[in-house]
Amino acid sequence: MVKRALLSVSDKTGIVEFARGLKQLDIEIISTGGTARILRDEGIETTDVSEVTGFPEMMGGRVKTLHPHIHGGLLCMRENPDHVEDAERLSIGLIDMVVVNLYPFEITISKDEVNLEEAIENIDIGGPTLLRAAAKNYSAVTVVSDPDDYGHILKELRSTGVTSIETREKLAVKAFRHTANYDSTIDTYLSSTLLGEEALRMNFTEGTKLRYGENWHQEAMFYRDTKVTGPSLANCRQLHGKELSYNNYIDADNALQTVKEIGNGNPAVVIVKHNNPCGLATGKTLEQALQAAWDGDPISAFGSIICTNTVFDLKAAEYLKGKFVEIILAPGFEHDALEYLKNKSKDLRLLELPQLNEPFDVDCTYKYVIGGMLKQSRNIGLYEKWDCVTDAAFPEEKRKLAEFCIAACKSTKSNAVNLAYEYDDGCYIMLAMGAGQPNRVDSIRKLSATKARENLKLIYEREQPDVDFEEYCNKIMSECVMASDAFFPFDDSIIHANEHNIKYIVSPGGSIRDAEVIATANRLGVSLVFTGMRHFLH
């Protein structure tokens, strides 16, 4: 039975109601300073810690609970006769519950112009000691570090008079995790302030074993960052299908980030294969966007991951009949679409992410390399400037298409070159991309432009226009926008693009040979825009 509880909280949320619930169960409450005053003001009988220890709170409250009569009451192992004998001999009363949360150190140091003295005064000493002592003895003591737990603890106490061992185990881990994170924050701040040394401590939990790693013979885990509440794979709910693999996470994350880059109010679809968008389109309906994205590379779309920014409907689901995909990620699924997709394959993973269209709430990205961790700010934005540097103007009506193409390029492995086309009013398709090449010329000559013609051949055969293929292809290519993820160090990229009738090109600019590149573009009648922002993706 819980007979005595020690309450000492910095965050007073819900503490009065919780304490009143404890008193109704005839549990004696021991408390300190401000917590005791609040409880007494609410008519809740409370015993001061100083009455238990025989010492007054001292040194401005720095010392109040650090005493054998407190920690002996917490650490006494009830099943150990020697411990119990010591407690009885020294008149130490057992304490069955500790309710503590800590000085707001993280909030304090986040304030503008906080000084070192103020920060140090908000380093809690007694609180972590109480939490750790209670958590260490979780077999007998309930440790409460989060106001969100008050309700279900009271429910258990009212039902049985005790908290279950399962509850105490969970609360003990939560308390140790809380103090570990607290100490980590202090270490990071003081390392920087006192030593001028930047420390990085990361906190990931809820580790889940994956089907396999990057290769079948590798093991893999996924750990969750509980601080991220916005759109992320950690916040997805899997509605159907087999468990995910390491590569599924990598590709699905690329798909999520890509579709959020191109969301322009219309339904958008990205199809990802081997961590590159092989299909990307917007449409007036989800079915239209999905078909256009699939047309971007039907061969690569086999065994791919699909992500959309709109609820998946039945028409889009039926379009996938006979097509093999690994994952569909969407803000939601209409009921009939969900049932259709479940029946399509027992292995097809269906991931629901209701907050998919909310803003990302992360500022940095990290990459582990052997012996160290790389950290950088997240790549936000498409361009810093919009500077047409050629005699041929870049039509304003192609700006949205160009932004779509830049977003596609941003999600493609470097060296990247992407081609985009407005196939319907306000609807865009990535016709092709050249990804992951050591040089950009190959991305244009061997991949992007060549692949665009292959894909257009498939569309041409389906639509059967009244013109021959070369005329059809040249007309569409002349209306495309090509985007590069970095500057052109030579004019060969402009020359090869022009060979495929590409007239509108977007690049960051910044090469020492920009003048040569611009001169070639002017000679060939190409419109060239410099954006000032690179988008390398490795």
Wavefront OBJ file of the C-alpha trace (Angstrom):
o trace
v 0.000 0.000 0.000
v 1.109 3.563 -0.670
v 1.174 5.319 2.708
v 3.550 8.266 2.277
v 4.273 10.430 -0.771
v 6.830 13.192 -1.218
v 5.720 16.002 -3.552
v 8.193 18.651 -4.738
v 7.509 20.056 -8.185
v 8.682 22.984 -10.260
v 5.844 22.548 -12.776
v 2.717 22.853 -10.649
v 0.354 21.661 -13.397
v -2.259 19.329 -11.901
v -0.447 18.968 -8.586
v -3.334 20.250 -6.437
v -5.816 17.798 -7.946
v -3.309 14.956 -7.664
v -2.503 15.747 -4.033
v -6.198 15.979 -3.187
v -6.697 12.554 -4.754
v -3.863 11.143 -2.640
v -5.330 12.604 0.571
v -8.696 11.074 -0.219
v -6.872 7.727 -0.177
v -5.416 8.540 3.295
v -1.897 8.927 1.915
v 0.351 11.209 3.979
v 1.889 14.011 1.935
v 5.373 15.371 2.564
v 6.288 18.497 0.642
v 8.746 21.343 0.241
v 8.706 25.144 -0.079
v 6.464 26.435 -2.833
v 4.683 23.129 -3.391
v 3.747 22.913 0.301
v 2.426 26.487 0.303
v 0.194 25.875 -2.708
v -1.218 22.680 -1.214
v -1.926 24.333 2.145
v -3.592 27.278 0.406
v -5.942 24.712 -1.141
v -6.671 23.186 2.273
v -4.585 20.049 1.720
v -2.792 18.904 4.871
v 0.955 18.678 4.255
v 4.017 17.774 6.310
v 7.097 19.899 5.686
v 10.276 18.089 4.705
v 12.000 19.971 7.534
v 9.729 18.178 10.044
v 10.901 14.841 8.653
v 14.615 15.695 8.492
v 14.833 17.794 11.663
v 16.667 20.434 9.629
v 15.255 23.609 8.113
v 15.552 24.293 4.414
v 18.806 26.233 4.087
v 21.033 28.184 1.748
v 18.126 29.691 -0.146
v 16.507 26.311 -0.704
v 19.633 24.702 -2.130
v 19.539 22.075 0.626
v 16.237 20.616 1.750
v 15.751 16.943 0.773
v 19.370 15.723 0.889
v 19.055 13.823 4.166
v 19.072 10.165 5.365
v 15.508 10.500 6.662
v 14.427 11.160 3.079
v 16.750 8.968 1.058
v 16.770 6.170 3.608
v 12.977 6.119 3.309
v 13.283 5.829 -0.456
v 16.187 3.415 -0.813
v 15.215 0.957 1.908
v 14.634 -2.448 0.317
v 11.451 -3.667 2.003
v 12.338 -7.334 1.547
v 15.790 -6.909 3.118
v 15.645 -7.445 6.926
v 18.865 -5.499 7.501
v 17.503 -2.480 5.640
v 14.237 -2.583 7.552
v 16.079 -2.991 10.870
v 18.279 0.047 10.082
v 15.215 2.121 9.233
v 13.438 1.160 12.440
v 16.544 1.718 14.584
v 17.088 5.208 13.121
v 13.377 6.096 13.086
v 13.342 6.481 9.307
v 9.819 6.404 7.896
v 9.435 4.705 4.537
v 8.375 6.795 1.529
v 6.337 4.954 -1.091
v 5.987 7.603 -3.770
v 8.039 10.522 -5.090
v 6.442 13.196 -7.285
v 9.150 15.478 -8.628
v 9.857 17.519 -11.719
v 12.950 19.619 -12.121
v 13.990 23.263 -12.233
v 13.377 24.560 -15.779
v 17.023 24.640 -16.850
v 16.326 24.217 -20.575
v 13.722 26.990 -20.539
v 16.093 29.249 -18.606
v 19.015 28.930 -21.033
v 16.722 29.450 -24.031
v 15.984 33.011 -22.867
v 17.723 35.893 -24.584
v 20.818 37.143 -22.777
v 20.578 34.650 -19.906
v 23.726 34.871 -17.777
v 25.778 32.027 -16.341
v 24.790 32.745 -12.741
v 21.075 32.496 -13.534
v 21.623 29.297 -15.493
v 23.571 27.651 -12.658
v 20.911 28.572 -10.111
v 18.454 26.599 -12.238
v 20.507 23.400 -12.043
v 18.433 21.109 -9.855
v 20.374 18.930 -7.395
v 17.859 17.527 -4.965
v 15.245 16.767 -7.626
v 17.366 14.430 -9.766
v 18.648 12.759 -6.598
v 15.111 12.068 -5.435
v 14.082 10.758 -8.836
v 17.098 8.495 -9.161
v 16.735 7.125 -5.621
v 13.046 6.370 -6.118
v 13.610 4.908 -9.593
v 16.423 2.696 -8.326
v 14.022 1.189 -5.779
v 11.096 0.903 -8.226
v 10.201 -2.526 -6.830
v 8.714 -0.679 -3.848
v 8.576 3.026 -4.760
v 6.491 4.784 -7.396
v 8.397 7.630 -9.065
v 6.397 10.290 -10.924
v 8.232 12.826 -13.080
v 5.495 13.804 -15.557
v 2.137 15.454 -14.715
v 0.577 13.501 -17.591
v 0.870 10.370 -15.423
v -1.169 11.690 -12.487
v -4.524 10.489 -13.799
v -3.763 6.827 -14.431
v -1.755 6.566 -11.172
v -4.740 7.764 -9.173
v -6.934 5.334 -11.070
v -4.705 2.413 -10.062
v -4.498 3.540 -6.450
v -8.256 3.888 -6.190
v -8.677 0.425 -7.663
v -6.103 -1.570 -5.685
v -4.333 0.767 -3.250
v -1.021 0.162 -5.045
v 0.551 0.791 -8.396
v 1.347 -2.295 -10.465
v 4.917 -3.425 -10.955
v 4.471 -2.799 -14.709
v 3.548 0.815 -13.997
v 6.463 1.279 -11.607
v 8.890 -0.166 -14.163
v 7.682 2.229 -16.872
v 7.807 5.195 -14.518
v 11.318 4.293 -13.340
v 12.650 4.188 -16.905
v 10.881 7.467 -17.614
v 12.500 9.078 -14.565
v 16.016 7.901 -15.458
v 15.474 9.087 -19.028
v 14.284 12.449 -17.682
v 17.369 12.942 -15.514
v 19.674 11.738 -18.299
v 18.219 14.311 -20.700
v 18.402 16.975 -17.995
v 22.088 16.295 -17.326
v 22.741 16.185 -21.064
v 21.314 19.687 -21.474
v 23.470 20.965 -18.614
v 26.569 19.328 -20.091
v 25.922 20.851 -23.519
v 25.399 24.346 -22.076
v 28.340 24.334 -19.661
v 30.687 22.727 -22.201
v 30.018 25.653 -24.503
v 29.895 28.388 -21.849
v 32.814 27.352 -19.662
v 35.071 25.438 -22.048
v 34.149 26.815 -25.462
v 33.576 23.234 -26.561
v 30.519 22.245 -28.570
v 28.981 18.971 -27.364
v 26.233 17.067 -29.172
v 24.013 14.692 -27.236
v 21.105 13.011 -28.975
v 18.079 11.225 -27.602
v 16.317 8.519 -29.598
v 13.977 5.935 -28.076
v 11.442 3.230 -28.934
v 13.950 1.228 -30.978
v 12.243 -1.097 -33.458
v 13.982 -3.981 -35.218
v 13.646 -3.772 -39.000
v 13.325 -6.615 -41.495
v 16.945 -6.136 -42.565
v 19.478 -3.396 -43.209
v 20.698 -1.803 -46.415
v 21.612 -5.341 -47.512
v 19.933 -8.576 -46.456
v 22.882 -9.724 -44.356
v 22.835 -6.532 -42.231
v 20.728 -5.994 -39.117
v 18.944 -2.676 -38.636
v 16.926 -0.697 -36.092
v 14.793 2.434 -36.236
v 14.833 4.803 -33.256
v 12.331 7.566 -32.729
v 12.988 11.212 -31.859
v 10.037 11.901 -29.568
v 10.522 15.676 -29.826
v 9.506 15.650 -33.493
v 5.739 16.037 -33.609
v 5.298 17.149 -37.225
v 5.405 15.121 -40.440
v 7.873 12.256 -40.093
v 8.010 8.508 -40.591
v 8.190 8.139 -36.812
v 4.650 9.516 -36.626
v 3.189 7.294 -39.361
v 0.616 4.652 -38.579
v 0.982 1.458 -40.592
v -2.451 0.272 -41.669
v -1.419 -2.803 -43.656
v 1.485 -4.851 -44.955
v 4.698 -6.429 -43.786
v 7.256 -4.693 -41.612
v 9.559 -2.029 -43.049
v 13.223 -2.427 -43.950
v 16.115 0.035 -43.650
v 15.845 1.003 -47.328
v 12.090 1.485 -46.991
v 12.721 4.175 -44.377
v 15.390 5.884 -46.488
v 13.230 5.938 -49.619
v 10.015 6.883 -47.803
v 11.781 9.801 -46.125
v 12.948 11.052 -49.528
v 9.397 10.674 -50.840
v 7.934 12.581 -47.913
v 10.385 15.464 -48.237
v 9.927 15.622 -52.010
v 6.149 15.713 -52.031
v 6.193 18.480 -49.424
v 8.528 20.532 -51.644
v 6.085 20.495 -54.568
v 2.788 20.849 -52.754
v 1.147 23.779 -54.554
v -2.491 23.264 -53.680
v -3.028 20.540 -56.289
v -2.717 16.829 -55.585
v 0.954 15.853 -55.870
v 2.529 12.427 -56.254
v 6.137 11.330 -56.010
v 7.389 7.855 -56.907
v 10.767 7.001 -55.351
v 13.156 4.205 -56.288
v 16.640 3.775 -54.829
v 16.375 7.085 -52.989
v 15.639 9.145 -56.117
v 12.315 10.460 -57.380
v 11.774 8.526 -60.615
v 8.268 9.924 -61.016
v 6.903 13.286 -59.900
v 3.781 15.169 -60.910
v 0.901 17.355 -59.851
v -2.622 17.065 -61.188
v -6.159 18.324 -60.856
v -7.077 14.966 -59.311
v -5.011 12.392 -57.477
v -5.567 9.866 -60.282
v -4.289 12.358 -62.872
v -1.205 13.187 -60.779
v -0.510 9.493 -60.154
v -0.761 8.576 -63.829
v 1.505 11.483 -64.821
v 4.068 10.553 -62.165
v 3.992 6.929 -63.368
v 4.522 8.105 -66.949
v 7.746 9.778 -65.773
v 9.456 6.366 -65.620
v 7.155 3.317 -65.746
v 10.070 0.886 -65.648
v 11.690 2.316 -62.521
v 8.286 2.628 -60.835
v 8.220 -1.174 -60.439
v 8.724 -1.937 -56.731
v 8.712 1.748 -55.797
v 7.402 3.898 -52.975
v 4.517 6.292 -53.628
v 3.789 9.367 -51.557
v 0.986 11.874 -52.035
v -0.148 15.015 -50.257
v -3.843 14.147 -50.453
v -6.103 11.406 -49.134
v -5.812 8.299 -51.296
v -9.081 7.612 -53.123
v -10.506 4.600 -54.936
v -9.789 5.847 -58.474
v -6.107 6.270 -57.640
v -6.080 2.854 -55.991
v -7.668 1.216 -59.041
v -5.056 2.839 -61.298
v -2.466 0.689 -59.504
v -4.139 -2.551 -60.575
v -1.430 -4.847 -61.942
v 1.334 -2.502 -60.808
v 3.765 -3.611 -58.098
v 4.603 -1.012 -55.447
v 6.167 -1.482 -52.014
v 4.679 1.389 -49.985
v 1.967 4.029 -50.256
v 2.321 6.986 -47.875
v -0.571 9.443 -47.629
v -2.350 11.746 -45.153
v -5.164 9.199 -45.129
v -7.052 6.581 -47.122
v -10.711 6.567 -48.097
v -12.371 3.430 -46.735
v -13.069 1.807 -50.105
v -9.557 2.635 -51.334
v -8.063 1.125 -48.189
v -10.007 -2.103 -48.632
v -9.091 -2.290 -52.331
v -5.385 -1.827 -51.588
v -5.454 -4.363 -48.752
v -6.918 -6.921 -51.143
v -4.367 -6.003 -53.806
v -1.479 -7.459 -51.788
v -0.934 -8.763 -48.287
v 2.579 -7.297 -48.334
v 1.796 -3.767 -49.589
v 2.628 -1.347 -46.775
v 0.063 1.405 -46.287
v 1.318 4.274 -44.148
v -1.014 6.969 -42.852
v 0.426 10.330 -41.782
v -2.385 12.785 -40.939
v 0.067 15.653 -40.299
v 1.812 15.173 -43.669
v 0.876 18.664 -44.887
v 1.938 20.425 -41.704
v 5.313 22.253 -41.666
v 8.420 20.340 -40.669
v 9.442 21.110 -37.075
v 13.136 20.216 -37.416
v 15.943 22.685 -38.113
v 18.958 20.421 -38.604
v 19.975 17.180 -40.249
v 22.659 14.741 -39.122
v 24.799 12.105 -40.822
v 27.067 9.653 -39.074
v 30.486 8.983 -40.582
v 33.047 6.611 -39.092
v 34.414 8.416 -36.059
v 32.127 11.407 -36.091
v 28.784 13.085 -36.682
v 28.020 15.734 -39.282
v 25.398 18.352 -38.497
v 23.980 20.970 -40.824
v 20.975 23.258 -41.060
v 18.106 21.807 -43.082
v 18.058 22.721 -46.777
v 15.146 25.167 -46.890
v 14.061 27.179 -49.909
v 14.467 26.818 -53.671
v 16.369 29.931 -54.706
v 17.950 33.104 -53.330
v 17.468 35.190 -56.456
v 15.837 34.940 -59.864
v 18.257 36.488 -62.310
v 17.767 35.921 -66.043
v 21.285 36.432 -67.414
v 20.620 35.931 -71.141
v 19.202 37.997 -73.998
v 16.315 35.554 -74.290
v 13.914 36.331 -71.451
v 12.637 33.630 -69.127
v 8.820 33.811 -69.374
v 7.129 34.608 -66.066
v 4.433 32.067 -66.905
v 7.112 29.356 -66.639
v 8.208 30.371 -63.134
v 5.921 27.840 -61.387
v 7.121 25.084 -63.700
v 10.719 26.073 -62.972
v 10.074 25.968 -59.205
v 8.599 22.497 -59.597
v 11.689 21.434 -61.566
v 14.067 22.875 -58.958
v 12.198 21.020 -56.220
v 12.545 17.802 -58.205
v 16.258 18.455 -58.683
v 16.653 19.222 -54.980
v 15.441 15.703 -54.121
v 17.630 13.961 -56.707
v 21.132 12.677 -56.000
v 23.949 14.894 -57.325
v 25.079 15.497 -59.989
v 21.442 16.025 -60.874
v 19.647 17.402 -63.909
v 15.856 17.304 -64.131
v 13.375 18.067 -66.911
v 9.832 19.232 -66.194
v 6.837 19.993 -68.415
v 3.431 21.616 -67.874
v 1.221 18.897 -69.343
v -2.078 20.496 -68.286
v -2.994 23.943 -67.039
v -1.129 24.324 -63.717
v -0.202 20.611 -63.664
v 3.430 19.561 -63.931
v 5.332 16.370 -64.662
v 8.983 15.473 -64.233
v 9.693 13.992 -67.642
v 13.083 12.627 -66.650
v 16.032 13.054 -64.331
v 19.718 12.338 -64.456
v 20.929 11.403 -60.995
v 24.095 10.473 -59.159
v 26.571 11.039 -61.993
v 30.205 12.104 -61.446
v 29.707 14.778 -64.114
v 26.698 16.822 -65.136
v 27.179 16.324 -68.860
v 26.386 12.623 -68.469
v 23.304 13.556 -66.433
v 22.062 15.546 -69.438
v 23.359 13.617 -72.440
v 23.067 10.006 -71.309
v 20.206 10.166 -68.837
v 17.879 13.113 -68.521
v 17.285 14.165 -72.122
v 17.503 10.614 -73.480
v 15.139 9.290 -70.810
v 12.670 12.086 -71.508
v 12.408 10.984 -75.134
v 11.870 7.357 -74.036
v 9.084 8.374 -71.693
v 7.522 10.649 -74.306
v 7.509 7.685 -76.701
v 5.277 5.763 -74.279
v 2.917 8.733 -73.877
v 2.922 9.307 -77.641
v 1.923 5.706 -78.353
v -0.917 5.916 -75.829
v -2.257 9.275 -76.971
v -1.559 8.717 -80.729
v -1.371 12.382 -81.813
v -1.714 13.367 -85.481
v 1.945 14.413 -85.821
v 5.028 12.223 -86.148
v 7.008 11.423 -83.019
v 9.982 13.702 -83.694
v 7.733 16.706 -84.204
v 5.734 15.775 -81.079
v 8.884 15.287 -79.019
v 10.641 18.452 -80.189
v 7.593 20.569 -79.433
v 7.306 19.285 -75.864
v 11.050 19.490 -75.189
v 11.024 23.103 -76.355
v 8.497 23.927 -73.636
v 10.352 22.071 -70.848
v 12.429 23.597 -68.081
v 15.738 21.989 -67.166
v 17.165 22.467 -63.652
v 20.660 21.719 -62.399
v 21.718 21.411 -58.759
v 24.920 23.418 -59.274
v 26.666 25.793 -61.650
v 27.930 24.879 -65.121
v 31.738 24.994 -65.097
v 31.739 24.746 -68.918
v 29.277 25.540 -71.660
v 28.973 21.882 -72.751
v 25.838 21.432 -70.613
v 24.124 24.244 -72.522
v 25.218 22.757 -75.847
v 23.937 19.244 -75.039
v 20.639 20.612 -73.723
v 20.153 22.636 -76.883
v 20.754 19.519 -78.995
v 17.540 18.174 -77.455
v 15.687 21.440 -78.148
v 15.683 22.521 -74.470
v 15.344 26.309 -74.325
v 14.763 27.120 -70.647
v 17.441 26.332 -68.065
v 17.783 27.113 -64.358
v 21.102 26.879 -62.500
v 22.605 28.361 -59.331
v 25.359 30.081 -61.323
v 28.612 31.067 -59.691
v 31.221 29.452 -61.928
v 34.346 31.382 -62.927
v 33.242 30.609 -66.501
v 29.728 32.022 -66.157
v 30.461 34.567 -68.893
v 31.390 31.787 -71.332
v 28.253 29.828 -70.420
v 26.051 32.898 -70.856
v 27.641 33.709 -74.201
v 26.906 30.201 -75.484
v 23.319 30.407 -74.226
v 22.886 33.716 -76.055
v 24.346 32.267 -79.252
v 21.922 29.312 -79.096
v 18.880 31.358 -78.083
v 18.595 29.646 -74.697
v 17.042 31.422 -71.706
v 19.198 30.938 -68.596
v 18.315 31.876 -65.004
v 20.759 31.957 -62.089
v 19.205 31.301 -58.678
v 22.233 31.617 -56.384
v 21.312 28.503 -54.380
v 22.842 25.052 -54.737
v 21.032 21.857 -53.832
v 23.634 19.083 -53.686
v 22.247 15.813 -52.327
v 24.723 13.048 -51.506
l 1 2 3 4 5 6 7 8 9 10 11 12 13 14 15 16 17 18 19 20 21 22 23 24 25 26 27 28 29 30 31 32 33 34 35 36 37 38 39 40 41 42 43 44 45 46 47 48 49 50 51 52 53 54 55 56 57 58 59 60 61 62 63 64 65 66 67 68 69 70 71 72 73 74 75 76 77 78 79 80 81 82 83 84 85 86 87 88 89 90 91 92 93 94 95 96 97 98 99 100 101 102 103 104 105 106 107 108 109 110 111 112 113 114 115 116 117 118 119 120 121 122 123 124 125 126 127 128 129 130 131 132 133 134 135 136 137 138 139 140 141 142 143 144 145 146 147 148 149 150 151 152 153 154 155 156 157 158 159 160 161 162 163 164 165 166 167 168 169 170 171 172 173 174 175 176 177 178 179 180 181 182 183 184 185 186 187 188 189 190 191 192 193 194 195 196 197 198 199 200 201 202 203 204 205 206 207 208 209 210 211 212 213 214 215 216 217 218 219 220 221 222 223 224 225 226 227 228 229 230 231 232 233 234 235 236 237 238 239 240 241 242 243 244 245 246 247 248 249 250 251 252 253 254 255 256 257 258 259 260 261 262 263 264 265 266 267 268 269 270 271 272 273 274 275 276 277 278 279 280 281 282 283 284 285 286 287 288 289 290 291 292 293 294 295 296 297 298 299 300 301 302 303 304 305 306 307 308 309 310 311 312 313 314 315 316 317 318 319 320 321 322 323 324 325 326 327 328 329 330 331 332 333 334 335 336 337 338 339 340 341 342 343 344 345 346 347 348 349 350 351 352 353 354 355 356 357 358 359 360 361 362 363 364 365 366 367 368 369 370 371 372 373 374 375 376 377 378 379 380 381 382 383 384 385 386 387 388 389 390 391 392 393 394 395 396 397 398 399 400 401 402 403 404 405 406 407 408 409 410 411 412 413 414 415 416 417 418 419 420 421 422 423 424 425 426 427 428 429 430 431 432 433 434 435 436 437 438 439 440 441 442 443 444 445 446 447 448 449 450 451 452 453 454 455 456 457 458 459 460 461 462 463 464 465 466 467 468 469 470 471 472 473 474 475 476 477 478 479 480 481 482 483 484 485 486 487 488 489 490 491 492 493 494 495 496 497 498 499 500 501 502 503 504 505 506 507 508 509 510 511 512 513 514 515 516 517 518 519 520 521 522 523 524 525 526 527 528 529 530 531 532 533 534 535 536 537 538
